[in-house]
Amino acid sequence: MARYLGGLLVLLFAASICGAVTIPGPVSDAHRSAASELFDGSFSSLEEAYEALRVFEILAIGNKPDVSATACKKVVENLGSSSPVKDLFYALKVNGILKCKVNADVFKDIAVRLKATVTDASTLVDMYYSIGSLVLIKDQVSDVDVLLADADGTFHSIKALSQSDGRWRYSSDNPESSTYAAGLALEALAGVISLASSEIDLSRVKTVKNDILKLFDSIEKYDDGTFYFDEKFVGGSEHQGSLSTTSSVVRGVIAFTSVISGKVNLPGDKVLGLAKFFLGIGIPGDAKDFFNQVESLALLENNRVSIPLVLSLPETVYSLSKRDQLKVRVNTVLGSASPPLTVKLVRAFRSDAKDSVIIESKELQYDKSNGIHVLEVFPDNVDVGTYVFVFEIVLHDSAGEKVFATGGQIHVPIYVTGIIEVSNAEIAVLDSDLGSVETQKKLDLAGNVVVELSANHLQKLRFSFQLKTPHGHAFKPHQAFFKLKHETKHEHIFVVGNTGKKFEIVLDFLGLVEKFYYLSGRYDIELTVGDAVMENSFLRPLGHVDLELPEAPEKAARLPPLPVDPYLRYGPKAEIAHIFRAPEKRPPQNLSLTFLSLILLPFIGFLVGLLRLGVNLKNFPSSAAPAAYAILFHLGIAAVLLLYVLFWLKLDLFTTLKTVGLLGVFLMFVGHRILSHLASTSSKLKSA
């Protein structure tokens, strides 16, 4: 573990910086870059096309793929056919952005069909898409009758699916209730109000307002003030995650509050908590989730309930040595400018001492050119360490408190770093009995340090140093290790203790002989000091000590093997040298040739005998077919003989066996035919 101490210091510092940011900033250029990657212009449905177009519209992305021709073609096809209600809904959504060329009579036909669907609909989803489509037609075409004749009855039909806790059912046949369905129902009810030919009964509207308040009573919460909705509906075929569920509720609530008179008194901290939820998830990698995030933030940006203001810090780590300024931004969720306001630093305290306030009631200066609030200089009582700064947003116009949600007091962890002074470092060899100093050396840890010491098991080694902050206070780092490394690569690590004024460690070698496995020799000395707020953390060799220890007794513990570096398994492997068996001794070449000649003598004698006796071809068939079989038979035998020669020269056993098997089948066939012919001819001659 000790060999990775240097990397551990870096990781600790990086982790501390990442952990300091708890309040996310508004939508930035990173979202625009992600949108261009997620929505590349290819889509399989009008729903995906609408999501891409809507995201580009909200984020004001200029360099976007042109999908108008392809999308408008699909829009015209869906609007001109008997497509499902969901497809009509998204076709109208896309048409609302692209303004495709659609015949006005098509909208009239669709409106008639949608009104009939609203009347006959038995599920919340059907009513949601039908009513939503009628609202879209109303926004896009002015001369089409989309008003509902029985809006009050439709309102009642949707409200009948509500539950006492503010959630909704998908249908009267389904007893399970859903938070996601509540968002759909509220959006559908908003559509009914906008499509009503006469005013909806105010008592029904008031009841829905109460349902919204009940729904927000069941909202989930994190400790940092983030609020979100979670789906509790378990009987459906498709489970909705927290992001889609929260997005559905936001769409429904904002749609409903935008069409009614008066306001819904939702707590501002919950509205701001919803904004924190959408911003806190970062940049989703899924296109659907990205759309839900961006559209929900756009709705929160401009609504009649409460507009959240987001306080963010470009940096949460500040250096005293560089005289960094603390900067604070306040924007809307989409990054727009905030109304006139003041950022007040209510108080600041150390993370480990909440009762000790070091800054209290300080107003940050506003930089109009950059749109940021600045604390130009940290007070002298702010030293290196970890703090919690408590900010508060104060609107200049008191009436804005009813429009904007500021979140009250906002706690932000702040890291203040600096260069730590290392002084009064010394190392000494002490006599174990008398405690007198035998060898003592001062060390300059800021420069190159090389000490050479010698000691035996009856002596002690003392090492001490002091750490001071830029303001002269004593500093206690997270890590202070003193390491001795033997020439056999075995390491021994000790924690340097803090006595209050200085850091000191005393090693009594007499008590460490067993831990050192009685290994005499050279021990390299190394010091490691590090902290997340210490800009000059270091891992520094100090020199070595030649240690003389007694001989190990017989029952002493044996030296353990060195730990294997896990990264070595990925390095190059040792080269494997193959040693082949020496070839067996062969006979002389002349002897081999003589033996070959003896083997060929019988074959030569066979050929001579054929020449002396003469070849008998009297029984060779004269007919065409039998003659062909005879020729093939003899060629097959010649092929077998040739195969034997090839086996001797180059072929392996398996190849030879497969080939001879095929030749054997061939020889059996042609041999059977020619032998049958010869037998038939012989029997005819005998009978004659």
Long-range contacts (C-beta under 8 A, 24 or more apart in sequence): 1-493, 2-481, 2-483, 2-491, 2-493, 3-491, 5-479, 5-481, 5-528, 5-530, 5-539, 6-528, 6-539, 8-479, 8-530, 9-479, 9-528, 9-530, 9-537, 9-539, 12-478, 12-479, 12-530, 12-531, 12-532, 13-532, 13-537, 16-317, 16-386, 16-415, 16-532, 16-533, 17-316, 17-317, 17-415, 17-532, 19-413, 20-316, 20-317, 20-413, 20-414, 20-415, 21-313, 21-316, 22-224, 22-411, 22-412, 22-413, 23-224, 23-276, 23-310, 23-311, 23-312, 23-313, 23-410, 23-412, 24-276, 24-279, 24-280, 24-282, 24-310, 24-312, 25-279, 25-310, 25-312, 25-329, 25-331, 26-279, 26-310, 26-312, 26-331, 26-332, 26-333, 26-334, 26-335, 27-59, 27-279, 27-294, 27-297, 27-333, 27-334, 27-335, 28-335, 30-283, 31-59, 31-283, 31-294, 32-59, 32-61, 34-283, 34-290, 35-59, 35-61, 35-290, 35-294, 36-61, 36-63, 36-64, 38-285, 38-287, 38-290, 39-64, 39-65, 39-287, 40-65, 41-65, 41-66, 41-67, 43-67, 43-71, 45-90, 46-71, 46-74, 46-75, 46-78, 46-87, 46-90, 46-91, 46-93, 46-94, 47-86, 47-90, 48-287, 49-74, 49-90, 49-94, 50-90, 50-93, 50-94, 50-97, 51-287, 51-288, 51-291, 52-287, 53-94, 53-97, 53-98, 54-93, 54-97, 54-291, 54-294, 54-295, 55-290, 55-291, 55-294, 55-295, 57-97, 58-294, 58-295, 58-297, 58-298, 58-334, 59-294, 68-98, 68-100, 71-98, 71-100, 72-98, 72-100, 72-101, 75-100, 75-102, 76-100, 76-101, 76-102, 79-106, 79-107, 79-110, 80-106, 82-113, 85-114, 85-117, 85-126, 85-129, 85-130, 85-133, 86-129, 88-114, 88-129, 88-133, 89-129, 89-132, 89-133, 89-136, 92-133, 92-136, 92-137, 92-140, 93-136, 95-136, 95-140, 96-136, 96-139, 96-140, 104-141, 104-143, 104-144, 107-137, 107-140, 107-141, 107-144, 108-144, 108-145, 110-137, 111-137, 111-144, 111-145, 111-146, 114-146, 115-146, 115-148, 115-149, 118-148, 118-154, 119-150, 122-171, 122-172, 122-173, 123-170, 123-171, 124-158, 124-161, 124-168, 124-169, 124-170, 124-171, 124-181, 124-184, 124-185, 124-188, 125-170, 125-184, 127-154, 127-157, 127-158, 127-188, 128-184, 128-185, 128-187, 128-188, 131-188, 131-191, 131-192, 131-195, 132-187, 132-188, 132-191, 134-191, 134-195, 135-191, 135-194, 135-195, 138-194, 138-195, 146-195, 147-195, 147-196, 147-197, 148-192, 148-195, 148-196, 148-197, 149-197, 151-192, 151-193, 151-195, 151-196, 151-197, 151-198, 151-200, 152-196, 152-198, 152-200, 152-201, 152-204, 154-192, 155-189, 155-192, 155-193, 155-196, 155-200, 155-201, 155-204, 156-204, 158-185, 158-188, 158-189, 158-192, 159-189, 159-204, 159-207, 159-208, 161-185, 162-208, 162-211, 164-214, 165-214, 165-215, 165-217, 165-218, 166-211, 166-212, 166-213, 166-214, 166-215, 166-216, 166-217, 166-218, 167-215, 167-218, 167-232, 167-233, 170-236, 174-235, 174-236, 175-235, 176-233, 176-234, 176-235, 176-236, 177-232, 177-233, 178-231, 178-232, 178-233, 178-236, 178-240, 179-215, 179-218, 179-229, 179-230, 179-231, 179-232, 179-233, 179-245, 179-248, 179-249, 180-231, 180-233, 180-240, 180-244, 180-245, 180-248, 180-249, 181-233, 182-211, 182-215, 182-248, 182-249, 182-252, 183-245, 183-247, 183-248, 183-249, 183-250, 183-251, 183-252, 183-253, 184-248, 184-252, 185-252, 186-212, 186-249, 186-252, 186-253, 186-255, 186-256, 187-251, 187-252, 187-255, 187-256, 189-256, 190-252, 190-255, 190-256, 190-258, 190-259, 191-255, 193-256, 193-259, 193-260, 194-259, 205-260, 208-256, 209-260, 209-264, 212-253, 212-256, 212-264, 212-266, 213-264, 213-265, 213-266, 215-249, 216-266, 216-267, 216-270, 219-270, 219-273, 221-273, 224-276, 225-269, 225-272, 225-273, 225-276, 225-407, 226-273, 226-276, 226-277, 226-280, 227-269, 227-270, 227-273, 227-274, 227-276, 227-277, 228-273, 228-274, 228-277, 241-289, 243-278, 243-281, 243-284, 243-289, 243-292, 243-293, 244-288, 244-289, 244-292, 246-274, 246-277, 246-278, 246-296, 247-278, 247-292, 247-293, 247-295, 247-296, 250-274, 250-296, 250-299, 250-300, 251-295, 251-296, 251-299, 253-305, 254-299, 254-300, 254-303, 254-304, 254-305, 257-303, 257-304, 257-305, 258-303, 258-304, 263-304, 263-305, 264-305, 266-305, 266-306, 268-306, 268-308, 268-404, 268-405, 268-406, 268-407, 269-405, 269-407, 269-408, 271-300, 271-305, 271-306, 271-308, 271-405, 272-306, 272-308, 272-309, 272-405, 272-406, 272-407, 274-300, 274-308, 275-300, 275-308, 275-310, 275-333, 275-405, 276-310, 278-333, 279-310, 279-333, 297-333, 297-334, 298-334, 300-333, 301-332, 301-333, 301-334, 301-336, 306-403, 306-404, 306-405, 307-332, 307-403, 307-404, 307-405, 308-332, 308-333, 308-404, 308-405, 308-407, 309-338, 309-341, 309-393, 309-404, 309-405, 309-406, 309-407, 311-343, 311-391, 311-393, 311-407, 311-410, 311-412, 313-412, 314-372, 316-412, 316-413, 316-414, 316-415, 317-414, 317-415, 317-417, 318-378, 318-414, 318-415, 318-416, 318-417, 319-416, 319-417, 319-418, 319-535, 320-378, 320-382, 320-383, 320-384, 320-416, 320-417, 320-418, 320-470, 321-417, 321-418, 321-419, 321-470, 321-535, 323-377, 325-374, 325-375, 325-376, 325-377, 326-364, 326-374, 326-375, 326-378, 326-389, 326-414, 327-372, 327-373, 327-374, 327-375, 328-364, 328-372, 328-373, 328-374, 328-375, 328-391, 329-371, 329-372, 329-373, 330-373, 330-393, 337-371, 338-404, 339-395, 339-396, 339-397, 339-400, 339-404, 340-395, 340-396, 340-397, 341-393, 341-394, 341-395, 341-396, 342-366, 342-373, 342-393, 342-394, 342-396, 343-373, 343-391, 343-392, 343-393, 343-394, 344-391, 344-392, 344-393, 344-394, 345-375, 345-389, 345-390, 345-391, 346-390, 346-391, 346-392, 346-409, 347-390, 348-382, 348-387, 348-388, 348-389, 348-390, 348-414, 349-387, 349-388, 350-385, 350-386, 350-387, 350-388, 351-385, 351-386, 351-387, 351-388, 351-413, 352-386, 354-388, 358-382, 358-387, 359-389, 378-416, 380-471, 382-416, 383-416, 383-418, 383-469, 383-470, 383-471, 383-473, 384-416, 384-417, 384-418, 384-420, 384-469, 384-470, 384-475, 384-533, 384-534, 385-416, 385-533, 386-413, 386-414, 386-415, 386-416, 386-532, 386-533, 387-413, 387-414, 387-415, 387-416, 388-412, 388-413, 388-414, 389-414, 415-532, 415-533, 416-533, 417-532, 417-533, 417-534, 417-535, 418-469, 418-470, 418-533, 418-534, 418-535, 419-470, 419-535, 419-536, 420-467, 420-468, 420-469, 420-475, 420-477, 420-531, 420-534, 420-535, 420-536, 421-467, 421-468, 421-469, 421-470, 422-446, 422-465, 422-466, 422-467, 422-529, 423-465, 423-466, 423-468, 424-464, 424-465, 424-466, 424-502, 425-463, 425-464, 425-465, 425-466, 426-463, 426-464, 426-465, 427-451, 427-453, 427-461, 427-462, 427-463, 427-525, 427-542, 428-461, 428-462, 428-463, 429-453, 429-454, 429-455, 429-459, 429-460, 429-461, 429-462, 429-545, 430-459, 430-460, 430-461, 430-462, 430-506, 431-458, 431-459, 431-460, 432-458, 432-459, 432-460, 432-508, 432-509, 432-510, 433-458, 443-542, 445-527, 445-538, 445-540, 449-540, 449-541, 449-542, 449-543, 450-542, 450-543, 451-525, 451-542, 451-543, 451-544, 452-543, 452-544, 452-545, 452-546, 453-543, 453-544, 453-545, 453-546, 454-545, 454-546, 454-547, 454-548, 455-509, 455-545, 455-546, 455-547, 455-548, 456-509, 456-547, 456-548, 456-549, 457-509, 457-510, 457-513, 457-547, 457-548, 457-549, 457-550, 458-509, 458-510, 459-509, 460-506, 460-507, 460-508, 460-509, 461-506, 461-507, 461-509, 461-545, 462-504, 462-505, 462-506, 462-507, 463-496, 463-504, 463-505, 463-527, 464-502, 464-503, 464-504, 464-505, 465-502, 465-503, 466-501, 466-502, 466-503, 467-503, 467-529, 474-500, 474-501, 475-531, 475-534, 477-529, 477-530, 477-531, 477-534, 477-537, 478-530, 478-531, 478-532, 479-528, 479-529, 479-530, 479-531, 480-528, 480-529, 481-527, 481-528, 481-529, 482-525, 482-526, 482-527, 483-525, 483-526, 483-527, 483-528, 484-523, 484-524, 484-525, 484-526, 484-545, 485-523, 485-524, 485-526, 486-516, 486-519, 486-521, 486-522, 486-523, 487-521, 487-522, 487-523, 487-524, 488-519, 488-521, 488-559, 488-562, 489-562, 490-517, 490-519, 490-559, 490-562, 492-516, 496-527, 509-547, 509-549, 513-549, 513-550, 514-556, 514-557, 516-547, 516-549, 517-552, 517-556, 517-557, 517-558, 517-559, 518-549, 518-550, 518-551, 518-552, 518-556, 519-549, 519-559, 520-547, 520-548, 520-549, 521-546, 521-547, 522-546, 522-547, 523-547, 619-678, 619-681, 621-674, 621-677, 621-678, 621-681, 623-677, 626-673, 626-674, 626-677, 629-670, 629-673, 629-674, 629-677, 630-674, 632-666, 632-670, 633-667, 633-670, 633-671, 633-674, 636-663, 636-666, 636-667, 636-670, 636-671, 637-667, 639-663, 640-667
